[in-house]
Amino acid sequence: MVERLDVDICVIGAGSGGLSVAAGASQLGQKVVLIERGKMGGDCLNYGCVPSKSLIAAARAAHAVRGAARFGIAGGEPAVDYGRVRDHVRGVIGAIAPNDSEERFTGLGVRVIPAAARFTGRDEVEAGDVRVRARRFVIATGSSASVPPIPGLGAGGVPYLTNETIFDLDQAPGHLLIIGGGPIGCELAQAQRRLGCRVTLLEAATLLPKDDPELVDFVRRRLRAEGVEIREGVTVKRVEGTVGDLAAVLEAAGNEERIAGTHLLIATGRRPNLEGLDLEAAGVHASAKGIEVDARLRTSNRKIYAIGDAIGGYQFTHMAGYHAGIVIRNALFRLPGRVDHAAVPWVTYTDPELANVGLIEAEARRIHGDAVRLARWSFHDNDRAQADRETDGLIKITADRRGRILGAGIVGPHAGELLLTWSLAIAKKATLRDIAGLIAPYPTLSEVGKRAAGSFYVRQLFSPRTRRLVRFLARFG
């Protein structure tokens, strides 16, 4: 027997965005169905943000032991128990999982269906032995690792790891080859290296190509200093072998080179999870890049919204959460909420961290031309950074002639934690004068931002014109 349900909202996908919509709608009194074919919590909890940052934390601890001598404390090469590191990662996932669990959402009044969803019409989906008709649908199916068409990969070819499998290893790779120099590739390259693995990072273009090249260079130098072998501008022609004895065959400058390793990690980007949804049956337009939506996140079928990685673009967990709020405003409150990308933040959790919001310098100059001005300050000139022996970094602000903030990039310790001030500044159309006028506690890393903002006005403040004004005012006593 097929069970039939009529509900207010049907959410497909129990990742960050889908869970936020389901919880919000249910608590607002709506009848909600949540469909998930895999694990509750989606990619972020199980294969992405949570396990990767947990692994990075373990790697940071190992690195701290290695570098303790700079504080006068006996350190040395740490003894890494890779199996216990894996258990640590699983423990963090387990601690967070109850927040995303089926039990919690059932308790909120959400009907959770653990099955794959398939549209059977413009207002109906089928999931297992249940058919759901809803007033509104939200597609929040996330994304998966994109595997490039390299000869030797694929079914029956060289075994490879992705972000969905690398955290299950209970023994350290002897020599990890990573294809892809984006955020995932760089983060895991450094983490695995700090845990004692040999790592070679292969990138067809340049590391972190979406970030400011000047800031990226801090990350590149640190990775190399820690022993990560980086090869940029290379093409992987094919891969061969098996786990423990594999190789990537490269082409660079017309020459062929073979690099041997023990394990292979693919980190070449993400693709939206749209397979099996039968979007055509619902009248939803999509491409290989994702589902097409308008500024209100409505698809070509106005009863259906799509959010997060399923629509491509900014594939960040926090964007999925932001999208969820836009959908709640539109679908439930009938308010014309629209997506605003002016203050989208993103962070690469290497050491030093690399954080950005708004326009990087190249984008700002393309849009605003000669009107762009820069303000910057080095972590080397910050007293807290000196005390912590973490002075490798820079903040770089793009602004217009009047000091209105267009973007901010930070590379340095805790860069992600320092970024929120600049996100708020851009969202509220603040100027560098507003930031320079703040009182920053001493000694903190946040002074780096205040000093950068203040530097924007130094030339004007100490100009001959200002000096003449001060001399004139001195005549009056």
N, C-alpha and C positions, 0 to 999 in steps of 0.2 A: 504494500500500500504506500502511495506517495502522500506525504504530509504536505498540506498547503497552509501557508502563513500569509496574512495581510498585515503589513507593518508600516510605520511612518518612514523609517530610514533603514536601509540595508547597507552595511559597510563590508566591503570585500578587502580583506587584508588586515591582520592584527599586529602591524608594526606600530611605530610611534604615532604616525598621523592617524591611522585607522582607530587605534585605541583611544586617542584624544577625542575624536568625533563621537565614537560610541559612548564613552563615559559622559561627555558633555550633554549629548542628546538625551541619554537615559535619565540623567539627573534633572533635566528640564521637562521630564514627564512624557517623553516620546517613547513609542514602542520600537525597539531597536533589535535588529538581527546583525550579528557579527560572524562573518565566514572566514575561516583561515584553514588553508590546506597543509600548512607546515607547523612550525613552533610558534606559540604565542610570544609576542615581543618582537617577532620579525628579525631582520638582519642585524639591527643595531645591538639588541640584547645578546643574541646567540652567536653572531659571526663577525660583528663589526666593531662599533665604538667601544662597547663594554669589554670584550675580551682583548682587543688590541691595546686599550689603555691600561688594562690590568697587566698585560705582558710588558708594556713599556715601564710600568711602575716597578716590576721585578728587575728589569734591566737597569733601571736607574739606581736601584739599591746595589746591584753588583758593581756598577760604575762608581758609586760613592765609596765602596770599600777599596776599590782599585786606586782611587785618588785621595784617600784620607790623609796621606802624608803631607799634603800641602797645608793642612791645618795643624801639623805637628802630632798627628795621631798615627800609630802604626797601622798600616793597611796591607795591601799586597793583592795578589791574584786571588779572587774569591773562588770558593768551591761551590759550583753551581749544580744543584740537583734538579735536572730538567723535568723529571717526573713530578717533583713537588711544585715546580713552577707551573706546570700544567694544572695541578690540583688547586693552586692559588687562583688561577684564571677561572676554573670551574666554580670555585667557592664564591667568587665575586658575582658571577652570573646567577648562582643559586640564591645569593642574598637579595638580589634585585628582582628575580623572577616572580615572586608572589605579587608584586605590584602589577604585573602584566598577565596574571594567570587567568585561566578559565573560571576558576572558583571565585576570584574577586569580581569578575565582570558578571558572572551569574548572580552574585550577591547584589550587584547594582541594578539588576533587572534586565540585563542583556541576554538574549538567547544566542548562545555561541554554537556554531555548527562547524565541526572539524572535518572539512571536506573541500574539494576544489569547486569553484563557482564557474558556471557557464550561463551566459545570457541566452534566453529562449525567446525574447521579445524586447520591446522598448521599455517595459516596466516589470520584467520578470526574470529571475535567475533560478537555476537549478543547482543544488548542492547536495550530493549524495542522494538520499531518498526524500529530500525536502524541496518544494518549490516555493519561492518567496516572491510575492508581489509587494512592491513598495511605492510610496509617493515619491521618495528620493533615494538615489543610490550614490554611494561614494566609493570610487575605485582607489584603493591605497595599497596596491600590490607590491610596491617597492622595486628593487632591482637585484640583479645577480652579477657575478664576475663575468666580464666579457672575455672570451677566449679568442685570440687572433688566429687567422688562418695560416699558421706556420706549419709547413710540412713536418710531420712527425708527431704533432699534437692530435688529440681527438681519440675516438674509439679505437682501441687496439694499439695506440701509439705510446709515446713516452708518458709514464705516469707523472702527474703534476699536482701541485697544491694550489689552492685559492684561499681567500680569506675564510671560506667555509670549512676548510679542512686543516689548515696549518696549526690551529690552536689545539688540535687533538694529538699532536706529536708528543710522545713520552720520552723520546731521546733526541738530543740535539743533532741537527744536521751537521755533517762534517764540513761540507762546502755547499752553501745555498746559493743557487743562481736565481736571480730575480729579474724577470722581464717586465719592465715598466718603472719609470722614475717619477711617478706622481706621488701624492701624499701617502697612499698605502705602501707603495714600494719603498719610499724613503723611511717611513716610520718603522717598518718591519726590518729593513736592512740594518738600521742602527740598533734596534732592540736585539735582534739575533746576534749581531756582532758583540754587543756588550755581554751577552750570555755565553760567549766563548766560541761562537761559530765563525768560520770563515765565510765571507759574503762577497759576491760579485753582483753589481747592479748594472743592468743593461738597459739603455734608453736610446730610442731612435732619434730623438731630438735633443732637448736639454731637460735637466731636472726641473720639476715643478714649473712648467711653462706658463701657468696662469698667474703666477706671482711676479712681483717686482724682481728683475734679475739682480739688482744690487743687493737685495735682502736674501735672495736665494743663495748668493755666493757665500754667505755666512754659514748656511747649512751645508753646502757642498764642502767647504774647507773643513768643517768639523767632522763630517762623515769620513773624509779621507784621512784626517788626523787620527781617527779612532781605528783605522784599518779597513774600512769598506773600500773595495776596489770598484771604481766607478768608470764605466765606459759609456760616453755619450756620443751621439751621432753615428750609431752602429745599427745595422740591419741584421736581424736574426734570420738567416736563410733557412735553417732547419734545426731540429733537435733530434737526438738519437740516444739509444741506450735504455737503461732501466734504473730504478731506485738504487742508489749506492754507486752506480757507474753510468753516468749519463753525461751528455755534452751539448752545448749550444754552438752551432757553427755560424760565425759572424761574417759579414761583409762590411768592410770599412775602407774607404779610399781605394776601392777596386781590388783589395786583397781579401783573401779568405783566411779565417783564423778559427781554431777550435779551442773552446774553453771547457774543461772538464769540471764536473761537480758531482755531488751525491744526491741533491734534491733540487727540484725546480718549482719556483713559485711564479704564478701568472698574476700580474697586478697592472693590467693594461686598460683599466676603466670598467665601467658598469653598463649594463643593458637593462631596460625596463622589463619587468615580469608581466608580459601580456599574453603569453601563449595559453591556449585553451579557454580564453574568456569568451570567444565568439562575439567580439565587439561589433561585427557587421550586423548581427541579428538585432542589436540594440540601436543601430544607427550611429555608432560612435566612431569618429574618424581618428586614425592613429597612423604613425609611421614607425620606422626603426628607432627614431629618436624618442618616441613616447606618444602619449595620448595628446591630441590637440585640445587646448582649453583657451577660454578668453580670460580677461583680467579678473573675472569673478570665479574662475576655476570651473566654469561650466563647460561641458563637452558639447559636441554638435547635437546631442540629445539633451535638451535643457533640464530633464529630470535627473540627469546623471552628472555628478562632479568627479573630478580626478585630482589627486594631490600627491605630493612627495615625489619620489624617484620615478613613479609611473608616468610622469609628464616630462621627464628629462630635466634639462636646465640645471639649477643648483641642487645637487644630490647630497643634501645634508639632513641629518636627523632634525636639527632645529628648524629647517625650512618646512619639513613635513608637519611639525607641530604648529608652526605659523600658519600654514595652509589650512590646518584643521580649524583654527579660529576664524579664518575667512569664510569657510564653508558654513560653520555654525551661524555666523551673522547673516549669510545669504539664505540658507535653507530653512532656518528656524525663525529668525527675527525679520526676514524679508528686508534686510538692510543691504544697500548696494556696496558691500565691502569689496575692495579691490586690492590686488597684490601690488606692493610697492617694493621694488628691488634697489632703491637708492642706498639702503643701509644694511645690506646683507653681509654678515660676518662669516669668515671661514678661518679655520686654524689647522695647521699641520703640526702634529705633536712630536716633532723631533726635538732634539736638544742641541742648539737653542730652538725654542718654539718659533713658529712663523705664523703671524696672525694678520689678517687684513679685513678692512671694511670699506665699502665705497670704491672709488676709482684709484687704481694704481697710477703711477706717473705717466706711463705711455698712453693709457686710456684717457687720462685727464687732458693731456696735450692734444690728442686726436680730437677731442670734443671741444675743448676751450682754447686751444692754440696758445698764443703768447700771453694770455691772461693768467696762466698757471704760475703759481709761486710755490716754493718748497720751504718747509721748516723741518729741521732735524736735530737730534741730540743722541750722543753716544752713551751706551750703558757704562763705558769706561769712565765717564765723568760723573757717575752717580755713586754716592757714598755707600748706599746699601749694597749695590752690586759689588763694590770693592770689598766690603765686609764679608760678603758671601763667596768671594772669589769667583764670581760669575759675571765677568765684565764684557763678554763677547756678545755684542748686539748693538742695535740701532733702531730708533723710531724715526719714521719719515712721513711727514704730513703733506698732502697736496691741498692747496687752497687757491682761491682766486685773488685778484689784486686787493680786494677789501678784507681779505682774511677769512672769508666764508669757507668752511671746511668741506672739501670734496671727497677726501679719502684719507685713510691712515693705514700704514703698514708698520708692524713691529716685529723685529726678530731679536729674541733675547729670552732670558729666564722669565717664565710666567707670562709670556706675551699674550696668551689667550685670556688670562685673567685681567690684563690691563686694557683689553680692547673695548669693554662695555662703555667706558666714558666716551670713546670716539663714535661708537654706534649711536649713542644718545645725541651726541653733538650733531651728527649728520642728519638724524631723524628730525631734530628740532631746529635745523638750519642755524646752528650756532656758529660763532666765529672763533678764531684763535684768541681774540681778546677775552672772550668769555672763559676759556680754559686757563689763560695766563693769569686771570684774576682770582682763580680758586686758591684756597689755602690747602696745600698738600702736607700731610703729616711727615715728619722727618724722623729717622731716615727710612724712606720707602722707595720702591721702584717706580711708584706712580709719579714721583718728581721728574722722571725722564720726560713724561708727556708735558708737564707744566713748563719745564725748561725749554722744550722744543717750541711750544706755543709762544713763550716769551721771546725766544730768539728771532721770531718773525718781526718784532717791533724794535729790536736793538738798534738797527741802523737809523731808524726814524727818531728814536728816543735820544740818541747821543749825536745827532746831526748838528752841524754848525748853526742851523736855524734854531734848534732847541737851546743850544748854548747861549745864543744871543738873547733868547727870551728869558733865560734864567738870570743873565747879567742885568737885563733891563729891570726885572722884578726886584733884584737885589738893591736897586737904588732907593726903594721905598722902605728900607729898614730890614 
